[in-house]
Amino acid sequence: MSGTESERNNHKYSESLFSDSDSAQTLARLKEAVVQERQRRKAIFLKYILPFFIILLFLAGYVLRKPVTYIFRGPQPFEMPPENDSGHDPVESVEKVQQKFGNPEAAMRIHLRFMEEAYAPEGILELAHSAVESKPSEIFLTLEFRQGTPDEGDHQILINGQSEVDLQTGGEPRRIDFRQTLKEEDFILALESVHAKIYGNGSKPLKLRLSKELLEKRRQQKEAAPPVILPEKGAAEIKATDKAIILPDFKADTTIISP
């Protein structure tokens, strides 16, 4: 075969491999692939990226709203809040600091108010709770822990709205004023006396006493307390204690020694 025929055959073979129709199809597929890739990227942008930027833009606007307002409007004059607008109902606030026990319809009502629960007399609180537990249908107890007004004082003990209770002890009248005393013995006498006056002798009388647990606690505290050191002179006027150290009187020698 001559060289010319060989070249002619190779040219025909090349034309069969790389025909014009194949090139056009390949180019069309490439263009279609490019268009599809653009559409895919556009769909990803619209679905994922664009919402994120919109949310980020809203967040930035929310955070910067005050500075932007300040730039365009300038500082605003300060306004005092209305005196009567305290933001809460005073009646509701009182209800929140009150603890109530017993029967709200009871004829005997006890009201105790102290500045803080930690400083409230432990014996008074125990006796009040004991009275309600003994007569739950006949006594209503209200506890408050708050700062009192100047007229109310540091504490309040009211029995049926009164801070004073009149007693008949041994045939002689006696008045207990809880504005002046916090003695547990007086509190017991007042509660028992008022209950007897209201409910009479027909019902079981109210009898109160401190619990054994509280008495034992006080005994242990007394034993753990350090001894009280008292001078010998005037020791009789000072209330005696179980643990006391009496110091002897010391009289300084004032004799002047001549030179």
C-alpha positions as CSV (number, residue, x, y, z in Angstrom):
1,M,0.0,0.0,0.0
2,S,1.4,3.3,-1.0
3,G,2.0,6.2,1.4
4,T,-0.7,8.2,-0.1
5,E,-3.4,5.5,0.5
6,S,-2.2,5.1,4.0
7,E,-2.5,8.8,4.8
8,R,-6.0,8.8,3.1
9,N,-7.1,5.9,5.3
10,N,-5.8,7.5,8.5
11,H,-7.6,10.7,7.6
12,K,-10.8,8.8,7.1
13,Y,-10.3,7.1,10.5
14,S,-9.7,10.4,12.2
15,E,-12.8,11.8,10.7
16,S,-14.8,8.8,11.9
17,L,-13.5,9.4,15.5
18,F,-13.9,13.2,15.6
19,S,-16.8,13.9,13.4
20,D,-18.6,17.3,13.5
21,S,-21.7,15.8,15.0
22,D,-19.8,14.3,18.0
23,S,-18.1,17.6,18.7
24,A,-21.4,19.5,18.6
25,Q,-23.0,17.0,21.0
26,T,-20.0,17.2,23.4
27,L,-20.2,21.0,23.4
28,A,-23.9,20.9,24.0
29,R,-23.5,18.5,27.0
30,L,-20.8,20.8,28.4
31,K,-23.1,23.8,28.1
32,E,-25.9,21.9,29.7
33,A,-23.6,20.8,32.5
34,V,-22.6,24.4,33.2
35,V,-26.2,25.5,33.2
36,Q,-27.2,22.8,35.6
37,E,-24.2,23.6,37.9
38,R,-25.3,27.3,38.0
39,Q,-28.8,26.3,38.8
40,R,-27.6,23.9,41.6
41,R,-25.5,26.7,43.1
42,K,-28.3,29.2,42.8
43,A,-30.7,26.7,44.5
44,I,-28.2,26.2,47.4
45,F,-27.7,29.9,47.8
46,L,-31.5,30.5,47.9
47,K,-32.2,27.6,50.2
48,Y,-29.3,27.9,52.7
49,I,-27.1,30.9,52.4
50,L,-29.7,33.7,51.7
51,P,-31.9,32.9,54.7
52,F,-28.9,32.8,57.0
53,F,-27.8,36.3,55.8
54,I,-31.4,37.6,56.3
55,I,-31.5,36.3,59.8
56,L,-28.1,37.7,60.5
57,L,-29.2,41.1,59.2
58,F,-32.3,41.1,61.4
59,L,-30.1,40.2,64.5
60,A,-27.7,42.9,63.7
61,G,-30.5,45.4,63.3
62,Y,-32.0,44.3,66.7
63,V,-28.7,44.6,68.5
64,L,-27.9,48.0,67.0
65,R,-31.4,49.5,67.2
66,K,-30.7,51.6,70.3
67,P,-27.4,53.0,69.0
68,V,-29.0,53.8,65.6
69,T,-31.9,55.4,67.4
70,Y,-29.5,57.4,69.5
71,I,-27.7,58.6,66.4
72,F,-30.8,59.8,64.6
73,R,-32.9,61.0,67.5
74,G,-30.3,62.0,70.0
75,P,-30.5,61.5,73.8
76,Q,-34.0,61.5,75.3
77,P,-34.9,63.3,78.5
78,F,-35.1,61.2,81.6
79,E,-38.6,60.7,82.9
80,M,-39.4,59.8,86.5
81,P,-41.8,57.0,86.9
82,P,-45.2,57.8,88.3
83,E,-45.3,57.7,92.1
84,N,-48.3,55.5,92.2
85,D,-47.1,53.1,89.6
86,S,-45.0,50.7,91.7
87,G,-45.3,47.8,89.2
88,H,-47.1,45.5,91.6
89,D,-50.2,45.4,93.7
90,P,-49.5,46.2,97.4
91,V,-52.2,43.8,98.5
92,E,-50.7,41.0,96.5
93,S,-47.3,41.8,98.0
94,V,-48.6,41.5,101.6
95,E,-50.3,38.2,100.7
96,K,-46.9,36.8,99.5
97,V,-45.1,37.6,102.8
98,Q,-47.9,36.1,104.9
99,Q,-48.2,32.5,106.1
100,K,-51.7,31.4,107.1
101,F,-52.7,28.4,109.2
102,G,-55.9,27.0,110.6
103,N,-59.5,28.0,109.9
104,P,-60.0,31.5,108.2
105,E,-63.5,31.6,109.6
106,A,-62.4,30.9,113.2
107,A,-63.5,33.3,116.0
108,M,-60.1,33.4,117.6
109,R,-57.4,34.9,115.4
110,I,-53.6,35.3,116.1
111,H,-51.4,37.6,114.1
112,L,-47.7,37.6,114.5
113,R,-45.3,39.9,112.7
114,F,-41.5,40.0,113.0
115,M,-38.7,41.6,111.0
116,E,-37.1,38.3,109.9
117,E,-37.9,34.7,110.6
118,A,-34.3,34.1,111.9
119,Y,-34.8,36.6,114.7
120,A,-38.4,35.6,115.6
121,P,-38.8,34.2,119.2
122,E,-38.6,30.5,118.7
123,G,-40.9,29.7,121.7
124,I,-43.6,32.2,120.6
125,L,-43.7,30.6,117.1
126,E,-43.9,27.1,118.5
127,L,-46.7,28.0,120.9
128,A,-48.7,29.7,118.1
129,H,-48.4,26.7,115.9
130,S,-49.2,24.4,118.8
131,A,-52.4,26.3,119.4
132,V,-53.5,25.9,115.8
133,E,-52.7,22.2,115.9
134,S,-54.7,21.7,119.1
135,K,-57.7,23.6,117.8
136,P,-57.5,23.7,114.0
137,S,-61.1,24.7,113.5
138,E,-61.2,27.3,116.3
139,I,-58.0,29.3,115.7
140,F,-56.6,31.1,112.7
141,L,-52.9,32.1,112.6
142,T,-51.2,34.6,110.3
143,L,-47.4,35.0,110.3
144,E,-45.6,37.9,108.7
145,F,-41.9,38.6,108.3
146,R,-41.4,42.2,107.2
147,Q,-40.2,45.6,108.4
148,G,-42.9,47.3,110.3
149,T,-44.0,50.9,110.1
150,P,-43.1,53.4,112.9
151,D,-46.6,52.9,114.4
152,E,-46.3,49.1,114.3
153,G,-42.9,48.9,116.0
154,D,-40.3,46.1,115.6
155,H,-42.8,43.3,116.2
156,Q,-46.5,42.7,116.6
157,I,-48.5,40.1,118.5
158,L,-52.2,40.5,118.1
159,I,-55.0,38.3,119.4
160,N,-58.2,39.2,117.8
161,G,-56.7,42.4,116.6
162,Q,-55.6,43.5,120.1
163,S,-52.0,43.7,121.5
164,E,-53.3,43.9,125.1
165,V,-55.1,41.1,126.9
166,D,-56.8,41.4,130.3
167,L,-56.5,38.4,132.7
168,Q,-58.0,37.4,136.0
169,T,-55.2,35.8,137.9
170,G,-55.9,34.8,141.5
171,G,-58.9,37.1,141.6
172,E,-56.8,40.2,140.6
173,P,-57.0,41.7,137.2
174,R,-53.8,41.8,135.1
175,R,-53.1,43.3,131.7
176,I,-50.5,41.8,129.3
177,D,-49.2,44.2,126.7
178,F,-47.3,42.4,123.9
179,R,-45.8,45.7,122.8
180,Q,-43.7,45.5,126.0
181,T,-43.2,41.8,126.6
182,L,-42.4,38.7,124.6
183,K,-42.5,36.3,127.6
184,E,-43.6,32.8,126.6
185,E,-45.5,32.5,129.9
186,D,-47.6,35.6,129.2
187,F,-48.3,34.4,125.7
188,I,-49.6,31.0,127.0
189,L,-51.8,32.7,129.6
190,A,-53.2,35.2,127.0
191,L,-54.0,32.4,124.4
192,E,-55.7,30.2,127.0
193,S,-57.7,33.0,128.5
194,V,-59.0,34.4,125.2
195,H,-59.9,30.9,124.0
196,A,-61.8,30.2,127.2
197,K,-63.7,33.5,126.8
198,I,-64.7,32.9,123.2
199,Y,-65.6,29.2,123.4
200,G,-66.6,28.9,127.0
201,N,-66.3,25.9,129.3
202,G,-68.4,23.7,126.9
203,S,-65.5,22.8,124.7
204,K,-62.2,21.3,125.8
205,P,-59.9,24.0,127.1
206,L,-56.8,25.1,125.3
207,K,-53.6,23.9,127.2
208,L,-50.2,25.0,125.9
209,R,-46.7,24.2,126.8
210,L,-43.3,24.2,125.2
211,S,-42.2,21.0,123.5
212,K,-39.6,18.7,125.1
213,E,-37.4,19.1,122.0
214,L,-37.2,22.9,122.5
215,L,-36.6,22.6,126.2
216,E,-33.8,20.0,125.6
217,K,-32.3,22.3,123.0
218,R,-32.2,25.2,125.4
219,R,-30.7,23.0,128.1
220,Q,-27.9,21.9,125.7
221,Q,-27.3,25.5,124.7
222,K,-27.1,26.5,128.4
223,E,-24.5,23.8,129.1
224,A,-22.4,24.8,126.1
225,A,-22.5,28.5,127.1
226,P,-19.3,29.9,128.7
227,P,-19.4,30.8,132.4
228,V,-20.4,34.3,133.4
229,I,-17.8,36.2,135.3
230,L,-19.3,38.3,138.0
231,P,-17.7,40.6,140.6
232,E,-18.2,39.6,144.3
233,K,-19.5,43.1,145.2
234,G,-23.0,43.4,144.0
235,A,-23.3,39.8,142.8
236,A,-26.5,39.4,144.9
237,E,-28.3,42.0,142.7
238,I,-27.3,40.1,139.5
239,K,-29.5,37.2,138.4
240,A,-27.8,34.0,139.5
241,T,-26.7,31.5,136.8
242,D,-25.7,27.9,136.9
243,K,-22.3,28.7,135.5
244,A,-20.9,31.7,137.2
245,I,-17.4,32.7,138.4
246,I,-17.4,35.2,141.3
247,L,-14.2,37.3,141.4
248,P,-13.1,38.4,144.8
249,D,-13.1,42.2,145.5
250,F,-9.7,43.7,144.9
251,K,-8.8,46.7,146.8
252,A,-5.8,48.6,145.6
253,D,-3.2,49.7,148.2
254,T,-3.1,53.5,148.1
255,T,-0.5,53.9,150.8
256,I,2.0,56.5,149.7
257,I,5.6,55.5,150.4
258,S,7.7,58.5,151.5
259,P,10.9,59.0,149.6
